[in-house]
Amino acid sequence: MSAVFDMPSPWQRLRPVFTGFDGPLLVALLLLGAAGLLTMYSAGFDAGTRFVDHGRNMLLALGVVFVVAQISPQTMMKFALPLYTVGIALLVAVAVTGVTKKGATRWLNVGVVIQPSEIMKIAMPLMLAWWFQRREGQLRAPDFLIALLLVAVPVALIVKQPDLGTAILVLSAGLYVIFFAGLSWKLIIPVLVVGAVAVTAIVVSEDHICQPDVKWPMMRDYQKNRVCTLLDPTTDPLGKGFHIIQGMIAIGSGGVQGKGFMKGTQTHLEFIPERTTDFIFAAFSEEFGLVGCGCLVLGFIFLIFRGLMIAAEAPTVFTRLLAGAISLSWFTYAFVNMGMVSGILPVVGVPLPFISYGGTAMVTLGLGLGMLMSIAKSRRLIQS
């Protein structure tokens, strides 16, 4: 009889906490994190404590992943509406009393300086997944219109700051949820066609529309300059086109095998601007070449597809939409960052996930990864 009342050992109590992680997802995170640390050591060789701080941020992100993975998806649903509401309130506060730096009003002083737009990267997919979960089985066209309105309000507030990079990430996260919820291709294809026509028109009429006296509707001059610089960065090689030109030089000079660790001349002679943040992919490409870039891209592909597999096997509408949106958000991060460094997209200030320096972005990525871990864990519990 005594065996019935034996107390479980500490390991037996803690084992579910440590064994609930999705192994492949965790391996992908650790490999990308190691690549980030290696690149940061070289790119931040003369940037003070950048390497140490980046390592600390990685540990903080891992801690966030661990904590959030213990929160059930049902509990996450309860936070969706409050978090979205708080995020909108903070964005409005930024518009009214925000802190301005370098011509942008993106921060709010609440004892410490915070950037509320980062909250919306997580609050947006949470809110829309919650909304479509509530409308399960009775979706109508007005439900999608309400979802688009929920996306449009924070995106408009973020664009006004202005912060085009974060606006793109928040917008894409919301659109991914709406797409996975079942938005008809009849509505998606016309938008894609209009976008393709607009891009073609800009390219064809570049000589005229990029003149200094030509104003673009709904866009500020610096945003117009970014697009025009993308089309022809050589028009201002020492000014607006400097970032793109140096990024492409660094990527091209890496060749197939790269120049070797700590041997990147563009990096170490400080030709690459923002080499530890937005343009860290250029520093990586120079030192590790096409082979290294291929391995890095494969790492991101594995991470994204593993997330999509978790989404496909998720037990509820909420978890399926949330996991799908988080996974494809990593695609947006990586594609936009690599695209702007390679000269195929305008420079908009989007970090490379788990590679670029930045504490807030790293914590946000950790939150998303922790949510995916929680969803995978809940699926295993249901199956068992």
Residue, then its C-alpha position, 0 to 999 in steps of 0.5 A: m500500500s505504501a507504494v500508492f502514496d509514494m511522492p513523485s520525485p522532483w524530476q518526475r514533477l518537472r519532466p513535463v515542463f522540459t519535455g514539452f518542447d518541439g525538438p526540430l523547432l528547438v534545433a532550428l532555433l539553436l542553429l540560427g542562434a549560433a550563426g547569429l552569434l558567430t556573425m555578431y562576433s565578427a561584424g561587431f568586432d569594434a562595436g563595444t559590447r555588441f557581441v556580449d549584449h547579443g548573447r544576453n538577448m539570445l538567452l533572454a529570448l530562450g527564457v521567453v520561449f521556455v516561459v511562454a511554452q508553458i502557457s496553454p493556447q486557451t490562456m493565450m486566447k484570454f490575452a488576445l483582446p486585452l493585448y490588442t486594446v492596450g497596443i492600440a492605446l499605446l500607439v495612440a499615446v505615441a501619436v499624441t505624446g511620443v518620443t521623437k528620434k531622428g525625425a520619427t516618433r516611435w517611442l513612449n516614455v513610461g518610466v522606461v522608453i518602449q516601442p509600442s509597435e513591437i507589441m502589435k507584431i504579436a497582438m495582431p495575429l493573436m487578435l485575429a485568430w481569436w476573432f475567427q475562432r469566435r466566428e467558426g462555422q458562421l464566417r461571412a463576408p462582413d467578418f473578413l471586413i471587420a478583420l481587415l479593419l482590425v489590421a488597418v487601424p494599427v498599421a495606419l498608426i505605425v505608418k504615421q510614426p513613420d515606421l514602414g518596416t514594422a508596419i509591413l511586419v504587422l500588416s503581413a501577420g494580419l493578412y496571413v491570418i485572414f488568408f488561412a481563415g479562408l479568404s477567397w482567391k477571387l479577392i486575392i488575385p485582383v489585389l496581386v494584379v493591381g500590385a503588379v501593374a503598379v510596380t510595372a508602371i513605376v519601373v517603366s516611368e522611373d525617369h519621370i516619377c523620380q524627379p525631385d518636384v514629383k510628389w507621390p500620393m500617400m507617401r513621404d519624400y524619404q519613402k519615395n527616395r527609397v523606391c527610386t534609390l532601389l531602381d537606380p542606386t548609382t544616382d546618389p552612390l555616396g548618399k541615399g544609394f550608399h547602403i544598397i551599393q555597399g551591401m551588394i558589393a559585400i555579397g558579391s565579393g564573398g563569392v562561392q566559399g566566402k572570404g573566411f571568418m573575421k576576414g571580410t574587408q567590407t565589414h572590417l573596413e566599415f564600408i557596410p552601414e548598420r552591419t550588426t543590425d539591418f545589414i548583417f546579412a551582407a557581413f555574413s555573405e561576405e565571410f561565408g559566401l554562397v555556401g553559407c548563405g545557402c545553409l542559412v536560407l535552408g535553416f530558415i526554410f526548415l524553421i518555417f516549414r516546421g512551424l507550418m507543420i505544427a499549424a496543419e496539425a493544430p487542434t483548433v481554429f485559433t491555434r491553427l491560424l496563430a501558428g500559421a501566421i507566426s511561421l509565415s511572419w518569419f518568412t516576411y522577416a527573412f525575405v524582406n531583410m535579405g531582399m533589401v540588402s541584396g538590392i531587390l527591395p527598398v531599405v525599410g529597416v527589418p531585422l534578420p530573425f535571430i541574427s540581427y542585433g536588437g533586444t526588443a526584436m529578439v524578445t518578440l521572436g521568442l514570444g512567437l516561438g514560445m507560442l508555437m511550442s505551446i501549440a505543439k505541446s497542446r497537440r501532443l497532450i490531446q493525442s495522448 
